[in-house]
């Protein structure tokens, strides 16, 4: 990850605390697969990454540990969540149910402007695929999906989905980068189908596209994790 420049909070302006800023940026990085499953997160490296002191970095990491997004052992070593095959399967099933629900509500509420935003996110995803830039592919995929679920205008549901992506993002990112160009075409097709379904207000087609999109990569990941566990 490249170094993030952080503005110094101005007195009396009510700007968010530095620890919250680091927390938000760490959440974004986790959802977009910028950390690997099982990766150790060192306090000084996180502080340096976000150009801050140790205290805000520590607060952000401890907050994610308390939420069980990150794990901490008896030696206080903090690592990125690395699900077992069983855990991954459980989260995948939860994702399908919740993201299909969010898509259903998005379909009812979506505006032409929001649909254009979603389409633009997909264009950036396809551009990253064409460049074989897998880190950008993972980030663009997350932004594409979240733009749909945001259109549902159900903030509590969105928060639950985002929390699951905090745990699953690193694993999705790790394995998506291994899929290669041939299989990636499947993921592009499901996104196209989803946009078409949203545009035509086709509930069944939209939910089918979401389910297929999640399962296409999940089945690939599950096979590998099941063999290694």
Backbone as CSV, one residue per row, in Angstrom:
resi,resn,N_x,N_y,N_z,CA_x,CA_y,CA_z,C_x,C_y,C_z
1,UNK,0.831,-1.195,0.000,0.000,0.000,0.000,0.864,1.243,0.000
2,UNK,0.455,2.286,-0.755,1.194,3.529,-0.783,0.867,4.345,0.448
3,UNK,1.749,5.251,0.789,1.576,6.064,1.980,0.412,7.019,1.810
4,UNK,-0.407,7.138,2.852,-1.570,8.014,2.819,-1.256,9.286,3.574
5,UNK,-1.419,10.430,2.932,-1.210,11.702,3.587,-2.464,12.077,4.362
6,UNK,-2.293,12.414,5.631,-3.436,12.736,6.480,-3.364,14.184,6.916
7,UNK,-4.460,14.908,6.754,-4.516,16.287,7.207,-4.473,16.331,8.723
8,UNK,-3.809,17.326,9.267,-3.789,17.518,10.699,-5.122,18.112,11.149
9,UNK,-5.769,17.538,12.166,-7.036,18.089,12.627,-6.866,19.519,13.112
10,UNK,-7.734,20.390,12.662,-7.668,21.778,13.086,-8.455,21.969,14.369
11,UNK,-7.933,22.819,15.232,-8.603,23.039,16.507,-9.957,23.706,16.287
12,UNK,-10.972,23.191,17.007,-12.273,23.811,16.985,-13.089,23.544,15.738
13,UNK,-12.576,22.716,14.814,-13.318,22.472,13.584,-14.188,21.232,13.675
14,UNK,-13.958,20.425,14.729,-14.754,19.210,14.873,-14.355,18.122,13.908
15,UNK,-13.153,18.169,13.336,-12.700,17.128,12.413,-12.553,15.801,13.158
16,UNK,-12.791,14.696,12.471,-12.685,13.384,13.116,-11.308,13.163,13.723
17,UNK,-11.284,12.439,14.776,-10.037,12.095,15.449,-9.149,11.288,14.509
18,UNK,-7.863,11.419,14.682,-6.921,10.697,13.819,-7.155,9.191,13.861
19,UNK,-7.449,8.680,15.060,-7.690,7.241,15.176,-8.854,6.787,14.325
20,UNK,-9.889,7.610,14.237,-11.043,7.269,13.401,-10.663,7.302,11.933
21,UNK,-9.841,8.276,11.560,-9.384,8.357,10.172,-8.629,7.084,9.785
22,UNK,-7.700,6.660,10.652,-6.928,5.447,10.375,-7.858,4.243,10.316
23,UNK,-8.831,4.196,11.214,-9.798,3.098,11.228,-10.557,3.017,9.907
24,UNK,-11.048,4.151,9.428,-11.798,4.178,8.175,-10.936,3.704,7.014
25,UNK,-9.703,4.165,6.974,-8.801,3.782,5.882,-8.412,2.309,5.966
26,UNK,-8.256,1.795,7.171,-7.969,0.369,7.327,-9.159,-0.471,6.866
27,UNK,-10.362,-0.025,7.198,-11.565,-0.743,6.755,-11.626,-0.783,5.233
28,UNK,-11.359,0.335,4.608,-11.367,0.404,3.145,-10.338,-0.551,2.555
29,UNK,-9.160,-0.577,3.149,-8.088,-1.451,2.656,-8.449,-2.921,2.829
30,UNK,-9.092,-3.265,3.930,-9.490,-4.651,4.180,-10.561,-5.091,3.189
31,UNK,-11.577,-4.246,2.971,-12.643,-4.611,2.042,-12.129,-4.760,0.618
32,UNK,-11.094,-4.002,0.289,-10.564,-4.029,-1.069,-9.377,-4.984,-1.219
33,UNK,-9.168,-5.828,-0.219,-8.158,-6.872,-0.330,-6.727,-6.387,-0.386
34,UNK,-6.434,-5.252,0.246,-5.079,-4.707,0.200,-4.172,-5.306,1.263
35,UNK,-4.756,-6.111,2.157,-3.981,-6.907,3.110,-4.268,-8.374,2.827
36,UNK,-3.304,-9.225,3.079,-3.459,-10.662,2.830,-4.008,-11.367,4.062
37,UNK,-4.764,-12.451,3.873,-5.245,-13.234,5.019,-4.058,-13.734,5.845
38,UNK,-4.148,-13.583,7.168,-3.068,-14.029,8.037,-1.901,-13.059,8.142
39,UNK,-1.944,-11.959,7.405,-0.845,-10.991,7.434,-0.756,-10.318,8.800
40,UNK,0.472,-10.190,9.324,0.684,-9.496,10.584,0.678,-7.991,10.338
41,UNK,-0.070,-7.274,11.153,-0.132,-5.822,11.042,0.682,-5.227,12.183
42,UNK,1.811,-4.640,11.825,2.713,-4.072,12.824,2.372,-2.608,13.068
43,UNK,2.330,-2.249,14.341,1.883,-0.924,14.748,2.680,0.187,14.068
44,UNK,3.996,0.085,14.084,4.826,1.144,13.507,4.621,1.250,11.992
45,UNK,4.422,0.129,11.337,4.202,0.158,9.888,2.856,0.808,9.555
46,UNK,1.831,0.511,10.350,0.516,1.124,10.120,0.594,2.633,10.381
47,UNK,1.277,3.022,11.451,1.428,4.444,11.749,2.164,5.155,10.617
48,UNK,3.215,4.516,10.101,3.956,5.108,8.997,3.133,5.164,7.727
49,UNK,2.339,4.123,7.503,1.496,4.072,6.312,0.536,5.251,6.244
50,UNK,-0.012,5.613,7.408,-1.004,6.674,7.451,-0.446,7.986,8.005
51,UNK,0.881,8.052,8.079,1.563,9.296,8.444,1.025,9.866,9.754
52,UNK,0.996,9.008,10.777,0.483,9.433,12.070,1.350,8.848,13.178
53,UNK,1.046,9.188,14.414,1.788,8.653,15.550,1.277,7.262,15.900
54,UNK,1.880,6.649,16.897,1.503,5.285,17.259,0.114,5.204,17.892
55,UNK,-0.261,6.220,18.649,-1.528,6.159,19.381,-2.753,6.019,18.479
56,UNK,-2.911,6.850,17.441,-4.080,6.669,16.556,-4.078,5.322,15.855
57,UNK,-2.890,4.852,15.454,-2.797,3.552,14.786,-3.196,2.441,15.745
58,UNK,-2.748,2.550,17.002,-3.097,1.546,18.005,-4.600,1.537,18.262
59,UNK,-5.203,2.724,18.359,-6.639,2.820,18.598,-7.434,2.162,17.473
60,UNK,-7.017,2.409,16.240,-7.722,1.844,15.093,-7.603,0.324,15.072
61,UNK,-6.408,-0.192,15.317,-6.205,-1.643,15.323,-6.983,-2.309,16.450
62,UNK,-6.959,-1.703,17.634,-7.672,-2.279,18.768,-9.187,-2.272,18.526
63,UNK,-9.659,-1.259,17.843,-11.085,-1.189,17.518,-11.490,-2.329,16.589
64,UNK,-10.636,-2.633,15.614,-10.922,-3.724,14.678,-10.789,-5.087,15.349
65,UNK,-9.889,-5.202,16.318,-9.771,-6.439,17.084,-11.026,-6.648,17.926
66,UNK,-11.506,-5.563,18.568,-12.715,-5.643,19.388,-13.923,-6.059,18.562
67,UNK,-13.928,-5.667,17.286,-15.021,-6.036,16.383,-14.829,-7.430,15.785
68,UNK,-13.725,-8.078,16.134,-13.365,-9.405,15.631,-13.130,-9.399,14.121
69,UNK,-12.741,-8.229,13.608,-12.343,-8.130,12.207,-10.892,-8.573,12.064
70,UNK,-10.062,-8.141,13.014,-8.677,-8.590,13.109,-8.559,-9.503,14.324
71,UNK,-7.524,-10.326,14.347,-7.320,-11.235,15.469,-6.048,-10.866,16.221
72,UNK,-6.038,-11.127,17.528,-4.878,-10.835,18.361,-4.611,-12.040,19.251
73,UNK,-3.352,-12.500,19.274,-3.020,-13.664,20.095,-2.478,-13.227,21.457
74,UNK,-2.003,-14.193,22.247,-1.527,-13.900,23.599,-0.311,-12.982,23.596
75,UNK,0.432,-12.975,22.504,1.610,-12.101,22.388,1.253,-10.732,21.824
76,UNK,-0.060,-10.477,21.692,-0.568,-9.204,21.162,-0.218,-8.989,19.699
77,UNK,0.089,-10.075,19.008,0.314,-9.970,17.574,-1.027,-9.878,16.864
78,UNK,-1.195,-8.833,16.059,-2.455,-8.607,15.364,-2.331,-9.087,13.920
79,UNK,-3.280,-9.903,13.500,-3.246,-10.458,12.144,-4.596,-10.283,11.456
80,UNK,-4.557,-10.345,10.138,-5.762,-10.262,9.318,-6.492,-11.601,9.381
81,UNK,-7.795,-11.548,9.486,-8.622,-12.757,9.575,-8.394,-13.660,8.359
82,UNK,-8.168,-14.948,8.637,-7.957,-15.942,7.582,-8.937,-17.084,7.819
83,UNK,-10.079,-17.067,7.139,-11.132,-18.053,7.426,-10.754,-19.468,7.003
84,UNK,-11.257,-20.441,7.746,-11.149,-21.834,7.321,-12.126,-22.037,6.164
85,UNK,-12.047,-23.179,5.518,-12.969,-23.473,4.421,-14.418,-23.437,4.919
86,UNK,-14.658,-23.972,6.120,-16.016,-23.984,6.688,-16.505,-22.569,6.954
87,UNK,-15.633,-21.733,7.533,-16.003,-20.346,7.810,-16.257,-19.583,6.520
88,UNK,-15.423,-19.847,5.528,-15.593,-19.162,4.247,-16.936,-19.522,3.617
89,UNK,-17.309,-20.796,3.689,-18.581,-21.241,3.137,-19.746,-20.581,3.869
90,UNK,-19.636,-20.485,5.195,-20.686,-19.844,5.987,-20.863,-18.381,5.586
91,UNK,-19.757,-17.649,5.483,-19.829,-16.243,5.107,-20.354,-16.070,3.678
92,UNK,-20.017,-17.002,2.810,-20.503,-16.925,1.430,-22.016,-17.060,1.389
93,UNK,-22.562,-17.979,2.159,-24.012,-18.165,2.191,-24.705,-16.939,2.780
94,UNK,-24.102,-16.354,3.791,-24.666,-15.137,4.381,-24.624,-14.004,3.365
95,UNK,-23.497,-13.883,2.650,-23.364,-12.845,1.632,-24.456,-12.958,0.569
96,UNK,-24.696,-14.163,0.106,-25.694,-14.356,-0.942,-27.058,-13.863,-0.480
97,UNK,-27.453,-14.249,0.731,-28.761,-13.846,1.245,-28.850,-12.328,1.404
98,UNK,-27.860,-11.736,2.052,-27.917,-10.304,2.346,-27.737,-9.445,1.097
99,UNK,-26.844,-9.851,0.213,-26.589,-9.037,-0.970,-27.698,-9.167,-2.005
100,UNK,-28.353,-10.302,-2.033,-29.548,-10.423,-2.883,-30.670,-9.541,-2.350
101,UNK,-30.798,-9.483,-1.023,-31.810,-8.625,-0.411,-31.520,-7.158,-0.695
102,UNK,-30.276,-6.751,-0.533,-29.896,-5.365,-0.800,-30.119,-5.014,-2.267
103,UNK,-29.842,-5.959,-3.145,-30.054,-5.727,-4.576,-31.541,-5.566,-4.889
104,UNK,-32.357,-6.358,-4.233,-33.813,-6.251,-4.434,-34.302,-4.851,-4.057
105,UNK,-33.848,-4.350,-2.920,-34.267,-3.015,-2.487,-33.662,-1.926,-3.367
106,UNK,-32.420,-2.156,-3.821,-31.801,-1.188,-4.718,-32.599,-1.076,-6.010
107,UNK,-33.059,-2.209,-6.497,-33.830,-2.239,-7.739,-35.096,-1.389,-7.622
108,UNK,-35.694,-1.371,-6.429,-36.920,-0.607,-6.222,-36.663,0.892,-6.107
109,UNK,-35.456,1.248,-5.659,-35.174,2.653,-5.360,-34.224,3.343,-6.329
110,UNK,-33.576,2.584,-7.187,-32.477,3.125,-7.970,-32.922,4.204,-8.956
111,UNK,-32.118,5.243,-9.052,-32.394,6.341,-9.974,-31.503,6.197,-11.209
112,UNK,-31.838,6.881,-12.297,-30.968,6.832,-13.490,-29.546,7.298,-13.184
113,UNK,-29.425,8.273,-12.287,-28.097,8.781,-11.927,-27.293,7.721,-11.169
114,UNK,-27.955,7.017,-10.275,-27.271,5.963,-9.533,-26.881,4.812,-10.447
115,UNK,-27.752,4.500,-11.392,-27.451,3.427,-12.342,-26.234,3.794,-13.183
116,UNK,-26.099,5.062,-13.527,-24.949,5.507,-14.297,-23.671,5.398,-13.473
117,UNK,-23.761,5.720,-12.184,-22.605,5.578,-11.286,-22.164,4.120,-11.229
118,UNK,-23.135,3.215,-11.091,-22.836,1.782,-11.034,-22.175,1.324,-12.330
119,UNK,-22.697,1.784,-13.443,-22.136,1.425,-14.744,-20.708,1.940,-14.873
120,UNK,-20.459,3.144,-14.377,-19.102,3.715,-14.426,-18.139,2.904,-13.568
121,UNK,-18.617,2.424,-12.412,-17.776,1.592,-11.545,-17.406,0.301,-12.271
122,UNK,-18.369,-0.250,-13.006,-18.100,-1.487,-13.750,-17.092,-1.236,-14.877
123,UNK,-17.166,-0.088,-15.520,-16.201,0.255,-16.570,-14.779,0.270,-16.011
124,UNK,-14.618,0.821,-14.823,-13.289,0.854,-14.196,-12.822,-0.556,-13.840
125,UNK,-13.767,-1.392,-13.448,-13.453,-2.801,-13.160,-12.943,-3.501,-14.419
126,UNK,-13.632,-3.285,-15.542,-13.225,-3.922,-16.799,-11.873,-3.398,-17.272
127,UNK,-11.624,-2.117,-17.077,-10.339,-1.535,-17.466,-9.203,-2.162,-16.659
128,UNK,-9.443,-2.384,-15.368,-8.424,-3.023,-14.530,-8.183,-4.463,-14.973
129,UNK,-9.258,-5.161,-15.369,-9.119,-6.527,-15.874,-8.259,-6.560,-17.137
130,UNK,-8.514,-5.622,-18.026,-7.774,-5.571,-19.289,-6.287,-5.315,-19.053
131,UNK,-5.982,-4.556,-18.008,-4.576,-4.267,-17.673,-3.967,-5.371,-16.824
132,UNK,-4.776,-6.346,-16.413,-4.336,-7.415,-15.513,-3.779,-6.850,-14.213
133,UNK,-4.348,-5.729,-13.779,-3.950,-5.118,-12.513,-4.895,-5.647,-11.443
134,UNK,-4.492,-6.743,-10.797,-5.409,-7.465,-9.928,-5.757,-6.704,-8.668
135,UNK,-4.844,-5.877,-8.152,-5.177,-5.078,-6.977,-6.279,-4.073,-7.305
136,UNK,-6.191,-3.464,-8.478,-7.237,-2.539,-8.905,-8.538,-3.282,-9.219
137,UNK,-8.431,-4.506,-9.723,-9.624,-5.319,-9.985,-10.396,-5.543,-8.686
138,UNK,-9.684,-5.922,-7.634,-10.333,-6.191,-6.347,-10.979,-4.926,-5.795
139,UNK,-10.250,-3.804,-5.858,-10.781,-2.535,-5.355,-12.007,-2.095,-6.165
140,UNK,-11.919,-2.231,-7.489,-13.034,-1.827,-8.349,-14.242,-2.734,-8.147
141,UNK,-14.010,-4.008,-7.899,-15.105,-4.947,-7.643,-15.858,-4.554,-6.371
142,UNK,-15.116,-4.200,-5.327,-15.745,-3.791,-4.073,-16.569,-2.517,-4.264
143,UNK,-16.011,-1.561,-4.973,-16.723,-0.295,-5.202,-17.975,-0.509,-6.045
144,UNK,-17.891,-1.411,-7.012,-19.052,-1.732,-7.846,-20.192,-2.277,-7.002
145,UNK,-19.877,-3.276,-6.182,-20.910,-3.896,-5.352,-21.490,-2.911,-4.349
146,UNK,-20.637,-2.144,-3.673,-21.130,-1.221,-2.658,-21.998,-0.121,-3.261
147,UNK,-21.711,0.273,-4.489,-22.532,1.304,-5.128,-23.958,0.808,-5.351
148,UNK,-24.108,-0.491,-5.575,-25.449,-1.081,-5.715,-26.157,-1.124,-4.366
149,UNK,-25.454,-1.601,-3.333,-26.083,-1.763,-2.030,-26.382,-0.406,-1.384
150,UNK,-25.596,0.606,-1.700,-25.882,1.957,-1.216,-27.187,2.479,-1.813
151,UNK,-27.476,2.065,-3.047,-28.698,2.502,-3.721,-29.950,1.925,-3.056
152,UNK,-29.782,0.890,-2.239,-30.927,0.303,-1.534,-31.474,1.250,-0.476
153,UNK,-30.642,2.207,-0.055,-31.032,3.179,0.978,-31.466,2.473,2.257
154,UNK,-30.701,1.438,2.627,-30.916,0.690,3.860,-29.593,0.684,4.632
155,UNK,-29.317,1.746,5.374,-27.996,1.905,5.996,-27.602,0.799,6.960
156,UNK,-28.565,0.237,7.682,-28.230,-0.839,8.620,-27.834,-2.112,7.889
157,UNK,-28.550,-2.418,6.817,-28.192,-3.580,6.002,-26.831,-3.364,5.351
158,UNK,-26.595,-2.161,4.863,-25.309,-1.849,4.236,-24.165,-2.036,5.222
159,UNK,-24.371,-1.611,6.456,-23.329,-1.749,7.481,-23.005,-3.216,7.747
160,UNK,-24.028,-4.059,7.796,-23.802,-5.494,8.023,-23.011,-6.089,6.863
161,UNK,-23.390,-5.735,5.634,-22.684,-6.244,4.451,-21.228,-5.779,4.451
162,UNK,-21.007,-4.525,4.780,-19.640,-3.998,4.815,-18.800,-4.702,5.865
163,UNK,-19.399,-5.029,7.013,-18.663,-5.740,8.061,-18.230,-7.126,7.578
164,UNK,-19.088,-7.786,6.816,-18.722,-9.094,6.274,-17.591,-8.943,5.260
165,UNK,-17.656,-7.907,4.454,-16.584,-7.664,3.481,-15.262,-7.339,4.171
166,UNK,-15.315,-6.775,5.372,-14.081,-6.526,6.121,-13.351,-7.841,6.392
167,UNK,-14.116,-8.874,6.678,-13.519,-10.184,6.945,-13.188,-10.939,5.669
168,UNK,-14.010,-10.771,4.644,-13.852,-11.558,3.431,-12.967,-10.884,2.377
169,UNK,-12.844,-9.562,2.445,-12.078,-8.828,1.439,-10.660,-9.345,1.218
170,UNK,-9.894,-9.564,2.285,-8.536,-10.069,2.093,-8.484,-11.426,1.375
171,UNK,-9.403,-12.322,1.721,-9.425,-13.637,1.077,-9.851,-13.523,-0.378
172,UNK,-10.881,-12.720,-0.643,-11.310,-12.503,-2.021,-10.174,-11.905,-2.831
173,UNK,-9.495,-10.922,-2.254,-8.381,-10.282,-2.955,-7.245,-11.237,-3.253
174,UNK,-6.914,-12.091,-2.297,-5.816,-13.035,-2.483,-6.088,-14.015,-3.612
175,UNK,-7.293,-14.535,-3.669,-7.595,-15.568,-4.658,-8.022,-15.001,-6.001
176,UNK,-8.636,-13.830,-5.999,-8.998,-13.220,-7.268,-7.756,-12.933,-8.094
177,UNK,-6.672,-12.576,-7.435,-5.425,-12.292,-8.149,-4.819,-13.545,-8.762
178,UNK,-5.311,-14.731,-8.367,-4.784,-15.988,-8.896,-5.651,-16.562,-10.020
179,UNK,-6.820,-15.976,-10.210,-7.743,-16.576,-11.170,-7.250,-16.517,-12.600
180,UNK,-6.589,-15.436,-12.959,-6.089,-15.319,-14.313,-7.123,-14.769,-15.279
181,UNK,-6.671,-14.397,-16.444,-7.506,-13.675,-17.399,-8.630,-14.531,-17.975
182,UNK,-8.400,-15.819,-18.195,-9.412,-16.660,-18.833,-10.675,-16.732,-17.987
183,UNK,-10.531,-17.046,-16.691,-11.695,-17.184,-15.824,-12.327,-15.841,-15.492
184,UNK,-11.562,-14.765,-15.571,-12.084,-13.454,-15.173,-13.260,-13.024,-16.045
185,UNK,-13.372,-13.582,-17.226,-14.467,-13.238,-18.121,-15.815,-13.551,-17.489
186,UNK,-15.867,-14.610,-16.684,-17.112,-14.987,-16.023,-17.590,-13.870,-15.096
187,UNK,-16.663,-13.252,-14.377,-17.012,-12.202,-13.446,-17.511,-10.969,-14.180
188,UNK,-16.922,-10.671,-15.331,-17.374,-9.535,-16.129,-18.798,-9.763,-16.613
189,UNK,-19.100,-10.976,-17.054,-20.434,-11.294,-17.564,-21.503,-11.122,-16.486
190,UNK,-21.218,-11.558,-15.256,-22.221,-11.436,-14.203,-22.482,-9.977,-13.855
191,UNK,-21.451,-9.151,-13.924,-21.649,-7.717,-13.685,-22.527,-7.107,-14.775
192,UNK,-22.263,-7.481,-16.019,-23.086,-6.980,-17.138,-24.543,-7.401,-16.960
193,UNK,-24.751,-8.653,-16.581,-26.110,-9.163,-16.369,-26.807,-8.402,-15.238
194,UNK,-26.048,-8.090,-14.202,-26.614,-7.388,-13.058,-27.045,-5.969,-13.437
195,UNK,-26.214,-5.270,-14.189,-26.559,-3.919,-14.631,-27.799,-3.951,-15.523
196,UNK,-27.861,-4.927,-16.419,-29.039,-5.058,-17.300,-30.305,-5.300,-16.479
197,UNK,-30.193,-6.139,-15.463,-31.351,-6.464,-14.634,-31.799,-5.253,-13.821
198,UNK,-30.855,-4.491,-13.316,-31.201,-3.280,-12.571,-31.883,-2.270,-13.489
199,UNK,-31.362,-2.160,-14.696,-31.915,-1.204,-15.660,-33.345,-1.560,-16.050
200,UNK,-33.624,-2.861,-16.183,-34.955,-3.320,-16.607,-35.872,-3.630,-15.425
201,UNK,-35.369,-3.411,-14.190,-36.146,-3.671,-12.973,-36.567,-5.139,-12.877
202,UNK,-35.680,-6.029,-13.308,-35.973,-7.461,-13.299,-35.412,-8.072,-12.012
203,UNK,-36.265,-8.232,-11.022,-35.849,-8.705,-9.701,-35.192,-10.075,-9.751
204,UNK,-35.826,-11.017,-10.426,-35.300,-12.380,-10.473,-33.927,-12.425,-11.159
205,UNK,-33.797,-11.708,-12.264,-32.526,-11.698,-12.993,-31.433,-11.021,-12.175
206,UNK,-31.795,-9.968,-11.439,-30.819,-9.254,-10.621,-30.287,-10.153,-9.505
207,UNK,-31.183,-10.844,-8.821,-30.762,-11.722,-7.736,-29.955,-12.908,-8.266
208,UNK,-30.340,-13.410,-9.432,-29.586,-14.503,-10.052,-28.164,-14.060,-10.385
209,UNK,-28.013,-12.830,-10.887,-26.697,-12.320,-11.250,-25.825,-12.131,-10.016
210,UNK,-26.397,-11.616,-8.925,-25.644,-11.437,-7.681,-25.181,-12.782,-7.149
211,UNK,-26.095,-13.745,-7.103,-25.764,-15.083,-6.599,-24.661,-15.719,-7.446
212,UNK,-24.774,-15.615,-8.752,-23.771,-16.200,-9.629,-22.428,-15.506,-9.485
213,UNK,-22.467,-14.185,-9.318,-21.232,-13.421,-9.169,-20.476,-13.852,-7.917
214,UNK,-21.207,-14.012,-6.818,-20.573,-14.428,-5.570,-20.073,-15.865,-5.672
215,UNK,-20.900,-16.744,-6.231,-20.556,-18.166,-6.273,-19.414,-18.482,-7.228
216,UNK,-19.277,-17.717,-8.320,-18.235,-17.999,-9.308,-16.852,-18.016,-8.663
217,UNK,-16.555,-16.976,-7.903,-15.253,-16.909,-7.237,-15.236,-17.747,-5.971
218,UNK,-16.358,-17.777,-5.231,-16.404,-18.500,-3.962,-16.147,-19.998,-4.142
219,UNK,-16.701,-20.585,-5.182,-16.484,-22.014,-5.424,-15.014,-22.307,-5.699
220,UNK,-14.375,-21.408,-6.432,-12.947,-21.549,-6.728,-12.132,-21.473,-5.434
221,UNK,-12.447,-20.485,-4.594,-11.719,-20.311,-3.339,-11.959,-21.493,-2.402
222,UNK,-13.215,-21.912,-2.307,-13.558,-22.988,-1.377,-12.820,-24.281,-1.728
223,UNK,-12.719,-24.595,-3.018,-12.017,-25.821,-3.426,-10.572,-25.802,-2.938
224,UNK,-9.912,-24.661,-3.104,-8.508,-24.573,-2.708,-8.368,-24.611,-1.187
225,UNK,-9.212,-23.837,-0.489,-9.110,-23.813,0.977,-9.472,-25.163,1.568
226,UNK,-10.419,-25.868,0.986,-10.841,-27.165,1.497,-9.729,-28.185,1.375
227,UNK,-8.905,-28.048,0.325,-7.793,-28.972,0.145,-6.639,-28.659,1.096
228,UNK,-6.505,-27.378,1.477,-5.382,-26.981,2.323,-5.667,-27.079,3.811
229,UNK,-6.970,-27.056,4.207,-7.323,-27.128,5.627,-7.092,-28.530,6.205
